[in-house]
Amino acid sequence: TDIIVGFPGETEEDFQESLDMVSRVGFCKVHGFPYSPRKGTAAAAMDNQVPAAVKKARNKQLLGLGESIARKFFIENLNTYGTVLFEEEEGEFLTGYTDNYIKVYLPLKKGEGLINELVTMQLLNLHGDGVLVDA
C-alpha cells in the first residue's frame, strides 16, 4: 500500500490511527511518502502544515513498521511452497515474486532460463527484503 504522512492538519493521533490500521491489515509491503506541497494546490495553502522533521520521523516510523510486518509474514511462510514469477537478475540472483507478493531470490546459476516463467518453489530462508529459494 502507499501512504502519505504529514498531510496538512495531520495530528499525532491521526498518524497513530494510520499505524494502527497498517498493523491490523498487515500489508506485505508499505510504501511511505512524506507529503510535499505543490505550488497552486489547495493543500499547499492549507493551515497547519506539518513540519518537515515531523514528516521525516513519521515516515521513518511507518516504513519501520512496514518492514517489521513484512518480515513476520516472510517468516510465517518459510518452508512453504509458492508459485514464483521470475522477473530479473539482481547481482548474483534471479528475483521474482510469489503469488502472495513475497520477493524471492534464486542463485543465478540455478535460475537459467526461468525469467518470465512460473515455478513452484520452497521458501527456505530470509534474504534481504525477501526470501531465498532453491531449485
N, CA, C and O atoms as a GROMACS GRO file, in nm:
protein
  540
    1THR      N    1   0.084  -0.118   0.000
    1THR     CA    2   0.000   0.000   0.000
    1THR      C    3   0.088   0.124   0.000
    1THR      O    4   0.203   0.119   0.043
    2ASP      N    5   0.035   0.233  -0.047
    2ASP     CA    6   0.103   0.362  -0.046
    2ASP      C    7   0.036   0.451   0.058
    2ASP      O    8  -0.086   0.461   0.062
    3ILE      N    9   0.117   0.515   0.141
    3ILE     CA   10   0.064   0.603   0.245
    3ILE      C   11   0.144   0.732   0.246
    3ILE      O   12   0.267   0.730   0.248
    4ILE      N   13   0.072   0.844   0.245
    4ILE     CA   14   0.136   0.976   0.258
    4ILE      C   15   0.125   1.017   0.404
    4ILE      O   16   0.016   1.016   0.462
    5VAL      N   17   0.236   1.054   0.463
    5VAL     CA   18   0.236   1.104   0.601
    5VAL      C   19   0.258   1.255   0.600
    5VAL      O   20   0.323   1.308   0.511
    6GLY      N   21   0.201   1.322   0.700
    6GLY     CA   22   0.225   1.465   0.716
    6GLY      C   23   0.143   1.555   0.629
    6GLY      O   24   0.182   1.669   0.604
    7PHE      N   25   0.028   1.506   0.581
    7PHE     CA   26  -0.062   1.595   0.507
    7PHE      C   27  -0.104   1.708   0.600
    7PHE      O   28  -0.120   1.685   0.720
    8PRO      N   29  -0.123   1.831   0.549
    8PRO     CA   30  -0.158   1.943   0.637
    8PRO      C   31  -0.273   1.909   0.732
    8PRO      O   32  -0.377   1.857   0.691
    9GLY      N   33  -0.251   1.939   0.858
    9GLY     CA   34  -0.352   1.913   0.961
    9GLY      C   35  -0.341   1.776   1.025
    9GLY      O   36  -0.412   1.748   1.121
   10GLU      N   37  -0.253   1.689   0.974
   10GLU     CA   38  -0.238   1.556   1.034
   10GLU      C   39  -0.185   1.572   1.176
   10GLU      O   40  -0.080   1.632   1.199
   11THR      N   41  -0.259   1.517   1.271
   11THR     CA   42  -0.219   1.522   1.411
   11THR      C   43  -0.144   1.394   1.446
   11THR      O   44  -0.142   1.299   1.369
   12GLU      N   45  -0.084   1.394   1.564
   12GLU     CA   46  -0.018   1.271   1.611
   12GLU      C   47  -0.121   1.160   1.625
   12GLU      O   48  -0.092   1.044   1.596
   13GLU      N   49  -0.242   1.195   1.668
   13GLU     CA   50  -0.349   1.095   1.680
   13GLU      C   51  -0.385   1.037   1.543
   13GLU      O   52  -0.404   0.916   1.528
   14ASP      N   53  -0.395   1.124   1.442
   14ASP     CA   54  -0.422   1.076   1.305
   14ASP      C   55  -0.314   0.979   1.260
   14ASP      O   56  -0.344   0.873   1.205
   15PHE      N   57  -0.190   1.016   1.284
   15PHE     CA   58  -0.079   0.931   1.243
   15PHE      C   59  -0.084   0.797   1.316
   15PHE      O   60  -0.060   0.693   1.254
   16GLN      N   61  -0.113   0.798   1.444
   16GLN     CA   62  -0.123   0.673   1.520
   16GLN      C   63  -0.235   0.585   1.466
   16GLN      O   64  -0.222   0.463   1.463
   17GLU      N   65  -0.345   0.646   1.423
   17GLU     CA   66  -0.454   0.569   1.362
   17GLU      C   67  -0.406   0.502   1.233
   17GLU      O   68  -0.444   0.388   1.204
   18SER      N   69  -0.323   0.572   1.157
   18SER     CA   70  -0.267   0.512   1.035
   18SER      C   71  -0.178   0.393   1.070
   18SER      O   72  -0.187   0.288   1.006
   19LEU      N   73  -0.093   0.409   1.172
   19LEU     CA   74  -0.007   0.297   1.214
   19LEU      C   75  -0.091   0.180   1.262
   19LEU      O   76  -0.060   0.065   1.230
   20ASP      N   77  -0.196   0.208   1.338
   20ASP     CA   78  -0.284   0.100   1.386
   20ASP      C   79  -0.349   0.026   1.270
   20ASP      O   80  -0.359  -0.096   1.272
   21MET      N   81  -0.393   0.100   1.168
   21MET     CA   82  -0.455   0.038   1.051
   21MET      C   83  -0.354  -0.050   0.978
   21MET      O   84  -0.388  -0.161   0.936
   22VAL      N   85  -0.232  -0.001   0.962
   22VAL     CA   86  -0.128  -0.080   0.894
   22VAL      C   87  -0.103  -0.209   0.972
   22VAL      O   88  -0.088  -0.316   0.913
   23SER      N   89  -0.099  -0.199   1.104
   23SER     CA   90  -0.078  -0.318   1.188
   23SER      C   91  -0.194  -0.416   1.175
   23SER      O   92  -0.172  -0.536   1.164
   24ARG      N   93  -0.316  -0.364   1.176
   24ARG     CA   94  -0.434  -0.452   1.166
   24ARG      C   95  -0.440  -0.524   1.032
   24ARG      O   96  -0.465  -0.644   1.026
   25VAL      N   97  -0.415  -0.450   0.925
   25VAL     CA   98  -0.426  -0.508   0.791
   25VAL      C   99  -0.309  -0.601   0.763
   25VAL      O  100  -0.327  -0.706   0.700
   26GLY      N  101  -0.188  -0.564   0.808
   26GLY     CA  102  -0.071  -0.648   0.786
   26GLY      C  103  -0.022  -0.646   0.643
   26GLY      O  104   0.009  -0.751   0.586
   27PHE      N  105  -0.013  -0.528   0.583
   27PHE     CA  106   0.033  -0.517   0.445
   27PHE      C  107   0.170  -0.583   0.430
   27PHE      O  108   0.257  -0.569   0.515
   28CYS      N  109   0.186  -0.654   0.320
   28CYS     CA  110   0.315  -0.718   0.293
   28CYS      C  111   0.420  -0.616   0.252
   28CYS      O  112   0.539  -0.638   0.274
   29LYS      N  113   0.377  -0.507   0.193
   29LYS     CA  114   0.471  -0.402   0.151
   29LYS      C  115   0.406  -0.266   0.173
   29LYS      O  116   0.294  -0.241   0.128
   30VAL      N  117   0.478  -0.179   0.244
   30VAL     CA  118   0.430  -0.043   0.270
   30VAL      C  119   0.525   0.055   0.202
   30VAL      O  120   0.646   0.054   0.228
   31HIS      N  121   0.470   0.139   0.117
   31HIS     CA  122   0.545   0.250   0.057
   31HIS      C  123   0.498   0.375   0.130
   31HIS      O  124   0.380   0.412   0.120
   32GLY      N  125   0.587   0.441   0.202
   32GLY     CA  126   0.552   0.562   0.273
   32GLY      C  127   0.620   0.682   0.210
   32GLY      O  128   0.734   0.675   0.166
   33PHE      N  129   0.546   0.792   0.206
   33PHE     CA  130   0.597   0.914   0.146
   33PHE      C  131   0.558   1.033   0.233
   33PHE      O  132   0.443   1.044   0.273
   34PRO      N  133   0.653   1.122   0.262
   34PRO     CA  134   0.615   1.245   0.331
   34PRO      C  135   0.543   1.338   0.233
   34PRO      O  136   0.586   1.355   0.119
   35TYR      N  137   0.434   1.398   0.278
   35TYR     CA  138   0.362   1.495   0.196
   35TYR      C  139   0.457   1.608   0.156
   35TYR      O  140   0.535   1.657   0.238
   36SER      N  141   0.449   1.648   0.030
   36SER     CA  142   0.527   1.764  -0.016
   36SER      C  143   0.431   1.857  -0.090
   36SER      O  144   0.362   1.815  -0.183
   37PRO      N  145   0.429   1.982  -0.049
   37PRO     CA  146   0.335   2.077  -0.111
   37PRO      C  147   0.368   2.102  -0.257
   37PRO      O  148   0.485   2.106  -0.297
   38ARG      N  149   0.264   2.120  -0.336
   38ARG     CA  150   0.278   2.154  -0.477
   38ARG      C  151   0.216   2.291  -0.497
   38ARG      O  152   0.100   2.314  -0.465
   39LYS      N  153   0.295   2.381  -0.550
   39LYS     CA  154   0.250   2.518  -0.572
   39LYS      C  155   0.119   2.520  -0.651
   39LYS      O  156   0.103   2.449  -0.751
   40GLY      N  157   0.026   2.602  -0.603
   40GLY     CA  158  -0.101   2.618  -0.672
   40GLY      C  159  -0.209   2.520  -0.629
   40GLY      O  160  -0.323   2.532  -0.672
   41THR      N  161  -0.175   2.423  -0.543
   41THR     CA  162  -0.276   2.329  -0.496
   41THR      C  163  -0.342   2.381  -0.369
   41THR      O  164  -0.282   2.460  -0.296
   42ALA      N  165  -0.462   2.336  -0.344
   42ALA     CA  166  -0.533   2.377  -0.222
   42ALA      C  167  -0.457   2.334  -0.098
   42ALA      O  168  -0.452   2.408   0.001
   43ALA      N  169  -0.399   2.216  -0.101
   43ALA     CA  170  -0.328   2.165   0.017
   43ALA      C  171  -0.206   2.249   0.051
   43ALA      O  172  -0.173   2.265   0.169
   44ALA      N  173  -0.140   2.304  -0.049
   44ALA     CA  174  -0.022   2.386  -0.024
   44ALA      C  175  -0.057   2.514   0.050
   44ALA      O  176   0.026   2.570   0.121
   45ALA      N  177  -0.181   2.559   0.035
   45ALA     CA  178  -0.224   2.682   0.100
   45ALA      C  179  -0.293   2.658   0.234
   45ALA      O  180  -0.333   2.753   0.302
   46MET      N  181  -0.308   2.532   0.273
   46MET     CA  182  -0.378   2.500   0.397
   46MET      C  183  -0.297   2.542   0.519
   46MET      O  184  -0.174   2.544   0.516
   47ASP      N  185  -0.370   2.574   0.626
   47ASP     CA  186  -0.306   2.598   0.755
   47ASP      C  187  -0.259   2.465   0.811
   47ASP      O  188  -0.290   2.359   0.757
   48ASN      N  189  -0.184   2.472   0.919
   48ASN     CA  190  -0.139   2.353   0.992
   48ASN      C  191  -0.049   2.262   0.910
   48ASN      O  192  -0.064   2.140   0.914
   49GLN      N  193   0.043   2.322   0.835
   49GLN     CA  194   0.142   2.241   0.763
   49GLN      C  195   0.225   2.166   0.867
   49GLN      O  196   0.264   2.223   0.969
   50VAL      N  197   0.252   2.041   0.843
   50VAL     CA  198   0.330   1.959   0.935
   50VAL      C  199   0.479   1.987   0.907
   50VAL      O  200   0.523   1.982   0.792
   51PRO      N  201   0.557   2.015   1.012
   51PRO     CA  202   0.699   2.044   0.992
   51PRO      C  203   0.773   1.928   0.924
   51PRO      O  204   0.740   1.811   0.945
   52ALA      N  205   0.871   1.962   0.843
   52ALA     CA  206   0.947   1.862   0.767
   52ALA      C  207   1.009   1.757   0.857
   52ALA      O  208   1.008   1.638   0.823
   53ALA      N  209   1.062   1.797   0.971
   53ALA     CA  210   1.125   1.700   1.062
   53ALA      C  211   1.022   1.600   1.115
   53ALA      O  212   1.053   1.482   1.133
   54VAL      N  213   0.901   1.647   1.140
   54VAL     CA  214   0.795   1.558   1.188
   54VAL      C  215   0.755   1.460   1.078
   54VAL      O  216   0.738   1.341   1.104
   55LYS      N  217   0.741   1.511   0.956
   55LYS     CA  218   0.707   1.423   0.843
   55LYS      C  219   0.814   1.317   0.823
   55LYS      O  220   0.783   1.200   0.801
   56LYS      N  221   0.939   1.358   0.831
   56LYS     CA  222   1.050   1.264   0.813
   56LYS      C  223   1.048   1.156   0.922
   56LYS      O  224   1.065   1.038   0.892
   57ALA      N  225   1.026   1.196   1.046
   57ALA     CA  226   1.023   1.099   1.157
   57ALA      C  227   0.904   1.005   1.144
   57ALA      O  228   0.916   0.885   1.167
   58ARG      N  229   0.789   1.059   1.106
   58ARG     CA  230   0.670   0.974   1.090
   58ARG      C  231   0.690   0.874   0.976
   58ARG      O  232   0.654   0.757   0.989
   59ASN      N  233   0.748   0.920   0.866
   59ASN     CA  234   0.771   0.830   0.754
   59ASN      C  235   0.867   0.718   0.792
   59ASN      O  236   0.847   0.602   0.755
   60LYS      N  237   0.972   0.753   0.866
   60LYS     CA  238   1.068   0.652   0.911
   60LYS      C  239   0.998   0.549   1.001
   60LYS      O  240   1.022   0.429   0.988
   61GLN      N  241   0.912   0.596   1.090
   61GLN     CA  242   0.839   0.505   1.179
   61GLN      C  243   0.745   0.414   1.099
   61GLN      O  244   0.736   0.294   1.125
   62LEU      N  245   0.674   0.473   1.002
   62LEU     CA  246   0.583   0.396   0.918
   62LEU      C  247   0.657   0.288   0.840
   62LEU      O  248   0.614   0.173   0.836
   63LEU      N  249   0.769   0.326   0.778
   63LEU     CA  250   0.845   0.229   0.699
   63LEU      C  251   0.903   0.119   0.788
   63LEU      O  252   0.908   0.003   0.747
   64GLY      N  253   0.946   0.154   0.909
   64GLY     CA  254   0.996   0.053   1.002
   64GLY      C  255   0.888  -0.046   1.039
   64GLY      O  256   0.913  -0.167   1.045
   65LEU      N  257   0.767   0.004   1.064
   65LEU     CA  258   0.655  -0.086   1.094
   65LEU      C  259   0.627  -0.177   0.976
   65LEU      O  260   0.605  -0.297   0.993
   66GLY      N  261   0.627  -0.120   0.856
   66GLY     CA  262   0.602  -0.200   0.736
   66GLY      C  263   0.705  -0.310   0.719
   66GLY      O  264   0.670  -0.423   0.684
   67GLU      N  265   0.831  -0.279   0.743
   67GLU     CA  266   0.937  -0.380   0.732
   67GLU      C  267   0.920  -0.489   0.836
   67GLU      O  268   0.943  -0.607   0.806
   68SER      N  269   0.880  -0.452   0.955
   68SER     CA  270   0.859  -0.549   1.062
   68SER      C  271   0.744  -0.645   1.028
   68SER      O  272   0.755  -0.766   1.049
   69ILE      N  273   0.636  -0.590   0.977
   69ILE     CA  274   0.521  -0.672   0.938
   69ILE      C  275   0.559  -0.765   0.823
   69ILE      O  276   0.523  -0.883   0.824
   70ALA      N  277   0.632  -0.712   0.725
   70ALA     CA  278   0.673  -0.795   0.611
   70ALA      C  279   0.763  -0.909   0.657
   70ALA      O  280   0.746  -1.023   0.613
   71ARG      N  281   0.857  -0.879   0.743
   71ARG     CA  282   0.949  -0.982   0.793
   71ARG      C  283   0.872  -1.093   0.864
   71ARG      O  284   0.899  -1.211   0.843
   72LYS      N  285   0.776  -1.055   0.946
   72LYS     CA  286   0.693  -1.154   1.016
   72LYS      C  287   0.618  -1.241   0.915
   72LYS      O  288   0.611  -1.363   0.931
   73PHE      N  289   0.564  -1.178   0.812
   73PHE     CA  290   0.492  -1.252   0.708
   73PHE      C  291   0.586  -1.349   0.636
   73PHE      O  292   0.549  -1.463   0.609
   74PHE      N  293   0.708  -1.302   0.605
   74PHE     CA  294   0.804  -1.390   0.539
   74PHE      C  295   0.838  -1.509   0.627
   74PHE      O  296   0.844  -1.622   0.579
   75ILE      N  297   0.861  -1.485   0.755
   75ILE     CA  298   0.894  -1.594   0.849
   75ILE      C  299   0.780  -1.694   0.855
   75ILE      O  300   0.803  -1.815   0.856
   76GLU      N  301   0.657  -1.645   0.859
   76GLU     CA  302   0.540  -1.735   0.864
   76GLU      C  303   0.531  -1.823   0.740
   76GLU      O  304   0.472  -1.931   0.744
   77ASN      N  305   0.588  -1.777   0.630
   77ASN     CA  306   0.580  -1.852   0.504
   77ASN      C  307   0.703  -1.937   0.475
   77ASN      O  308   0.707  -2.007   0.374
   78LEU      N  309   0.805  -1.932   0.562
   78LEU     CA  310   0.922  -2.017   0.540
   78LEU      C  311   0.882  -2.164   0.542
   78LEU      O  312   0.793  -2.205   0.618
   79ASN      N  313   0.948  -2.242   0.460
   79ASN     CA  314   0.926  -2.386   0.446
   79ASN      C  315   0.792  -2.421   0.382
   79ASN      O  316   0.750  -2.537   0.384
   80THR      N  317   0.724  -2.321   0.325
   80THR     CA  318   0.605  -2.348   0.245
   80THR      C  319   0.647  -2.337   0.098
   80THR      O  320   0.759  -2.297   0.066
   81TYR      N  321   0.554  -2.372   0.010
   81TYR     CA  322   0.581  -2.362  -0.133
   81TYR      C  323   0.498  -2.249  -0.191
   81TYR      O  324   0.383  -2.229  -0.154
   82GLY      N  325   0.560  -2.176  -0.285
   82GLY     CA  326   0.490  -2.068  -0.352
   82GLY      C  327   0.518  -2.072  -0.500
   82GLY      O  328   0.622  -2.119  -0.545
   83THR      N  329   0.422  -2.022  -0.576
   83THR     CA  330   0.441  -2.010  -0.720
   83THR      C  331   0.509  -1.876  -0.745
   83THR      O  332   0.459  -1.771  -0.706
   84VAL      N  333   0.624  -1.883  -0.811
   84VAL     CA  334   0.709  -1.765  -0.831
   84VAL      C  335   0.712  -1.729  -0.978
   84VAL      O  336   0.727  -1.815  -1.065
   85LEU      N  337   0.697  -1.599  -1.007
   85LEU     CA  338   0.721  -1.547  -1.141
   85LEU      C  339   0.855  -1.475  -1.136
   85LEU      O  340   0.866  -1.368  -1.075
   86PHE      N  341   0.955  -1.532  -1.199
   86PHE     CA  342   1.087  -1.469  -1.201
   86PHE      C  343   1.089  -1.358  -1.305
   86PHE      O  344   1.041  -1.374  -1.417
   87GLU      N  345   1.147  -1.242  -1.264
   87GLU     CA  346   1.138  -1.124  -1.349
   87GLU      C  347   1.272  -1.069  -1.396
   87GLU      O  348   1.283  -1.021  -1.509
   88GLU      N  349   1.376  -1.074  -1.310
   88GLU     CA  350   1.500  -1.008  -1.350
   88GLU      C  351   1.618  -1.060  -1.271
   88GLU      O  352   1.604  -1.131  -1.171
   89GLU      N  353   1.736  -1.023  -1.319
   89GLU     CA  354   1.861  -1.054  -1.249
   89GLU      C  355   1.895  -0.936  -1.159
   89GLU      O  356   1.885  -0.820  -1.200
   90GLU      N  357   1.935  -0.966  -1.036
   90GLU     CA  358   1.984  -0.865  -0.941
   90GLU      C  359   2.113  -0.919  -0.883
   90GLU      O  360   2.111  -1.006  -0.796
   91GLY      N  361   2.224  -0.866  -0.930
   91GLY     CA  362   2.353  -0.914  -0.883
   91GLY      C  363   2.370  -1.061  -0.916
   91GLY      O  364   2.362  -1.101  -1.033
   92GLU      N  365   2.393  -1.141  -0.815
   92GLU     CA  366   2.415  -1.284  -0.836
   92GLU      C  367   2.288  -1.367  -0.823
   92GLU      O  368   2.294  -1.489  -0.810
   93PHE      N  369   2.171  -1.299  -0.826
   93PHE     CA  370   2.044  -1.368  -0.807
   93PHE      C  371   1.945  -1.338  -0.919
   93PHE      O  372   1.950  -1.233  -0.983
   94LEU      N  373   1.857  -1.433  -0.940
   94LEU     CA  374   1.737  -1.412  -1.021
   94LEU      C  375   1.628  -1.380  -0.920
   94LEU      O  376   1.615  -1.450  -0.819
   95THR      N  377   1.549  -1.276  -0.945
   95THR     CA  378   1.446  -1.238  -0.849
   95THR      C  379   1.308  -1.239  -0.912
   95THR      O  380   1.292  -1.223  -1.034
   96GLY      N  381   1.211  -1.258  -0.826
   96GLY     CA  382   1.072  -1.256  -0.869
   96GLY      C  383   0.983  -1.249  -0.747
   96GLY      O  384   1.030  -1.226  -0.635
   97TYR      N  385   0.855  -1.270  -0.769
   97TYR     CA  386   0.759  -1.262  -0.659
   97TYR      C  387   0.667  -1.384  -0.660
   97TYR      O  388   0.631  -1.437  -0.764
   98THR      N  389   0.630  -1.425  -0.539
   98THR     CA  390   0.532  -1.531  -0.526
   98THR      C  391   0.394  -1.474  -0.554
   98THR      O  392   0.377  -1.353  -0.567
   99ASP      N  393   0.296  -1.562  -0.563
   99ASP     CA  394   0.159  -1.517  -0.588
   99ASP      C  395   0.102  -1.438  -0.469
   99ASP      O  396  -0.002  -1.373  -0.483
  100ASN      N  397   0.167  -1.444  -0.353
  100ASN     CA  398   0.124  -1.361  -0.239
  100ASN      C  399   0.226  -1.251  -0.210
  100ASN      O  400   0.235  -1.203  -0.097
  101TYR      N  401   0.301  -1.212  -0.310
  101TYR     CA  402   0.389  -1.095  -0.313
  101TYR      C  403   0.508  -1.102  -0.219
  101TYR      O  404   0.544  -1.003  -0.156
  102ILE      N  405   0.569  -1.218  -0.208
  102ILE     CA  406   0.696  -1.231  -0.136
  102ILE      C  407   0.807  -1.228  -0.241
  102ILE      O  408   0.806  -1.305  -0.336
  103LYS      N  409   0.901  -1.137  -0.221
  103LYS     CA  410   1.014  -1.130  -0.314
  103LYS      C  411   1.105  -1.249  -0.287
  103LYS      O  412   1.138  -1.278  -0.172
  104VAL      N  413   1.146  -1.317  -0.394
  104VAL     CA  414   1.232  -1.433  -0.379
  104VAL      C  415   1.363  -1.412  -0.455
  104VAL      O  416   1.370  -1.341  -0.555
  105TYR      N  417   1.464  -1.478  -0.402
  105TYR     CA  418   1.599  -1.474  -0.460
  105TYR      C  419   1.642  -1.617  -0.488
  105TYR      O  420   1.637  -1.703  -0.401
  106LEU      N  421   1.683  -1.641  -0.611
  106LEU     CA  422   1.736  -1.771  -0.653
  106LEU      C  423   1.874  -1.747  -0.711
  106LEU      O  424   1.890  -1.662  -0.799
  107PRO      N  425   1.977  -1.822  -0.664
  107PRO     CA  426   2.109  -1.803  -0.723
  107PRO      C  427   2.103  -1.817  -0.876
  107PRO      O  428   2.040  -1.909  -0.928
  108LEU      N  429   2.169  -1.724  -0.946
  108LEU     CA  430   2.164  -1.722  -1.093
  108LEU      C  431   2.198  -1.856  -1.156
  108LEU      O  432   2.132  -1.898  -1.251
  109LYS      N  433   2.299  -1.923  -1.102
  109LYS     CA  434   2.341  -2.049  -1.163
  109LYS      C  435   2.231  -2.154  -1.160
  109LYS      O  436   2.235  -2.250  -1.238
  110LYS      N  437   2.132  -2.138  -1.072
  110LYS     CA  438   2.022  -2.234  -1.064
  110LYS      C  439   1.896  -2.184  -1.134
  110LYS      O  440   1.797  -2.256  -1.145
  111GLY      N  441   1.901  -2.058  -1.183
  111GLY     CA  442   1.782  -2.000  -1.242
  111GLY      C  443   1.786  -1.977  -1.391
  111GLY      O  444   1.705  -1.903  -1.446
  112GLU      N  445   1.881  -2.041  -1.457
  112GLU     CA  446   1.895  -2.020  -1.600
  112GLU      C  447   1.765  -2.056  -1.673
  112GLU      O  448   1.709  -2.164  -1.654
  113GLY      N  449   1.720  -1.963  -1.757
  113GLY     CA  450   1.601  -1.987  -1.839
  113GLY      C  451   1.470  -1.970  -1.766
  113GLY      O  452   1.365  -2.006  -1.820
  114LEU      N  453   1.471  -1.916  -1.645
  114LEU     CA  454   1.346  -1.905  -1.568
  114LEU      C  455   1.278  -1.768  -1.572
  114LEU      O  456   1.169  -1.752  -1.518
  115ILE      N  457   1.343  -1.668  -1.637
  115ILE     CA  458   1.277  -1.537  -1.644
  115ILE      C  459   1.146  -1.550  -1.722
  115ILE      O  460   1.140  -1.611  -1.829
  116ASN      N  461   1.041  -1.489  -1.664
  116ASN     CA  462   0.904  -1.492  -1.717
  116ASN      C  463   0.840  -1.630  -1.709
  116ASN      O  464   0.743  -1.659  -1.780
  117GLU      N  465   0.894  -1.714  -1.624
  117GLU     CA  466   0.837  -1.846  -1.602
  117GLU      C  467   0.774  -1.854  -1.463
  117GLU      O  468   0.823  -1.791  -1.368
  118LEU      N  469   0.668  -1.930  -1.450
  118LEU     CA  470   0.608  -1.959  -1.321
  118LEU      C  471   0.662  -2.092  -1.272
  118LEU      O  472   0.654  -2.194  -1.340
  119VAL      N  473   0.719  -2.089  -1.151
  119VAL     CA  474   0.782  -2.208  -1.095
  119VAL      C  475   0.738  -2.221  -0.949
  119VAL      O  476   0.738  -2.122  -0.876
  120THR      N  477   0.702  -2.341  -0.907
  120THR     CA  478   0.668  -2.365  -0.767
  120THR      C  479   0.796  -2.400  -0.693
  120THR      O  480   0.868  -2.493  -0.730
  121MET      N  481   0.824  -2.324  -0.585
  121MET     CA  482   0.950  -2.342  -0.512
  121MET      C  483   0.925  -2.330  -0.363
  121MET      O  484   0.830  -2.266  -0.318
  122GLN      N  485   1.014  -2.395  -0.287
  122GLN     CA  486   1.007  -2.387  -0.142
  122GLN      C  487   1.080  -2.261  -0.094
  122GLN      O  488   1.192  -2.232  -0.138
  123LEU      N  489   1.016  -2.188  -0.002
  123LEU     CA  490   1.074  -2.068   0.056
  123LEU      C  491   1.159  -2.113   0.175
  123LEU      O  492   1.107  -2.167   0.272
  124LEU      N  493   1.291  -2.089   0.166
  124LEU     CA  494   1.383  -2.152   0.260
  124LEU      C  495   1.432  -2.062   0.373
  124LEU      O  496   1.420  -2.099   0.490
  125ASN      N  497   1.485  -1.945   0.341
  125ASN     CA  498   1.548  -1.860   0.442
  125ASN      C  499   1.523  -1.713   0.411
  125ASN      O  500   1.502  -1.676   0.295
  126LEU      N  501   1.526  -1.631   0.514
  126LEU     CA  502   1.518  -1.487   0.492
  126LEU      C  503   1.642  -1.443   0.414
  126LEU      O  504   1.752  -1.494   0.435
  127HIS      N  505   1.621  -1.348   0.324
  127HIS     CA  506   1.733  -1.294   0.247
  127HIS      C  507   1.697  -1.152   0.205
  127HIS      O  508   1.602  -1.132   0.129
  128GLY      N  509   1.772  -1.054   0.254
  128GLY     CA  510   1.748  -0.915   0.217
  128GLY      C  511   1.604  -0.874   0.245
  128GLY      O  512   1.557  -0.885   0.358
  129ASP      N  513   1.535  -0.829   0.142
  129ASP     CA  514   1.397  -0.785   0.156
  129ASP      C  515   1.299  -0.894   0.111
  129ASP      O  516   1.188  -0.864   0.067
  130GLY      N  517   1.341  -1.019   0.124
  130GLY     CA  518   1.256  -1.130   0.083
  130GLY      C  519   1.307  -1.261   0.137
  130GLY      O  520   1.355  -1.268   0.251
  131VAL      N  521   1.298  -1.366   0.055
  131VAL     CA  522   1.341  -1.499   0.097
  131VAL      C  523   1.424  -1.565  -0.013
  131VAL      O  524   1.413  -1.532  -0.131
  132LEU      N  525   1.504  -1.657   0.030
  132LEU     CA  526   1.589  -1.735  -0.060
  132LEU      C  527   1.515  -1.862  -0.095
  132LEU      O  528   1.454  -1.926  -0.008
  133VAL      N  529   1.520  -1.900  -0.222
  133VAL     CA  530   1.464  -2.028  -0.267
  133VAL      C  531   1.576  -2.108  -0.332
  133VAL      O  532   1.685  -2.055  -0.358
  134ASP      N  533   1.549  -2.233  -0.359
  134ASP     CA  534   1.649  -2.318  -0.420
  134ASP      C  535   1.580  -2.408  -0.522
  134ASP      O  536   1.474  -2.465  -0.494
  135ALA      N  537   1.639  -2.419  -0.638
  135ALA     CA  538   1.581  -2.503  -0.743
  135ALA      C  539   1.598  -2.649  -0.713
  135ALA      O  540   1.554  -2.734  -0.791
   0.00000   0.00000   0.00000
